[in-house]
Amino acid sequence: MLMLRIGPAGLGPVKSAIKTLELYHKLGFRACEIAFTYGAYIKDESDARVIGKKAKELDISLSIHAPYFINLNSKERNKIEASKKKILECCRVGELLGAESVVFHAGYYNSDKEESYERIKEEIIGMINEIKKNRWRIKIAPEIMGKVNVFGSADEISALARETGCSFCIDFAHILAREKKVDYDKVKRDFPDKKWHCHFSGIVYGEKGERNHIPTKDNEWKELLANLPRDKEITIINESPTMVEDCKSGLRILRELTYSHY
């Protein structure tokens, strides 16, 4: 039986976070990814703990999206260190929130893809060691990326998960934009883990991959939900410009397809 949580990519301001979580729960959402787009904006530890406690009470699984300005493969060492610092700060706050993972964009290719992979892998291992030192339970999750010139193909992310023990974020819209199709059987082979953290939305793309996210159509939800494996715990975070409405549509279609969800 498919165990599925659906929710939006955004919590909003700290002052309204509790009301937002209560609304999400009322709408049937059981996941929420907090977007730390420009940094970890939840500064007060007590705020983080209160938000995390409420999310747990409402059975809403939290995750974090780290800032976009990250490059673990920069030619400048100080930029790599700054990127790691941002991710680890998200981990620290995420741990207080009780979040399961911190999703991040790993970086960009330099001249050689294999060399880029090895450098990024090394930095991820370093962050995992830091997480272990702090005795945090949170996982770091590099995301499959939608532009062909950006590090983060499905093959690269699955290899990182195998070789480092990190988590991962399967972005189905990005796979479509990058590969021009979604081979669901390959995704299942690449990510045999029992838990999947996923992103999903409509997307505009061209030869070079992703251009921008757009609202999710019903037929796109139907295709995704029909092809998900039934033996996993799956979280789907919707990243469209109309994410709340799209999550409502996803849940409606889920009920129509008679799947079970939390």
ZIRA-V612210 format. One record per pair of residues at least 12 apart in sequence whose C-alpha atoms are under 6 Angstrom apart, sorted by sequence separation. I is the first residue (numbers start at 1). GAP is how many residues later the second one is. If there is no record, write none. Layout:
BEGIN
i: <I;I>
gap: <GAP;GAP>
END
This chain:
BEGIN
i: <202;70;202;202;201;66;7;6;7;9;10;11;6;7;8;9;10;5;6;7;10;143;215;5;140;141;142;143;144;214;140;141;144;171;173;213;215;39;139;141;146;169;170;171;172;173;177;31;33;36;38;145;169;171;30;31;32;33;34;35;36;37;148;31;33;36;37;146;147;178;146;158;177;177;72;73;71;72;63;71;106;62;63;65;101;105;195;198;199;201;63;64;65;66;100;101;102;103;104;105;194;195;196;197;198;199;200;201;101;102;103;104;195;199;201;108;109;95;108;107;52;52;49;73;48;49;72;48;40;148;147;148;147;146;147;146;2;9;1;6;8;9;3;4;5;6;7;8;9;4;8;7;4;5;3>
gap: <12;13;13;14;15;21;22;23;23;23;23;23;24;24;24;24;24;25;25;25;25;25;25;26;26;26;26;26;26;26;27;27;27;27;27;27;27;28;28;28;28;28;28;28;28;28;28;29;29;29;29;29;29;29;30;30;30;30;30;30;30;30;30;31;31;31;31;31;31;31;32;32;32;33;34;34;35;35;36;36;36;37;37;37;37;37;37;37;37;37;38;38;38;38;38;38;38;38;38;38;38;38;38;38;38;38;38;38;39;39;39;39;39;39;39;42;42;43;43;44;45;46;47;47;48;48;48;49;50;60;61;61;62;63;63;64;228;228;229;229;229;229;230;230;230;230;230;230;230;231;235;240;257;257;258>
END
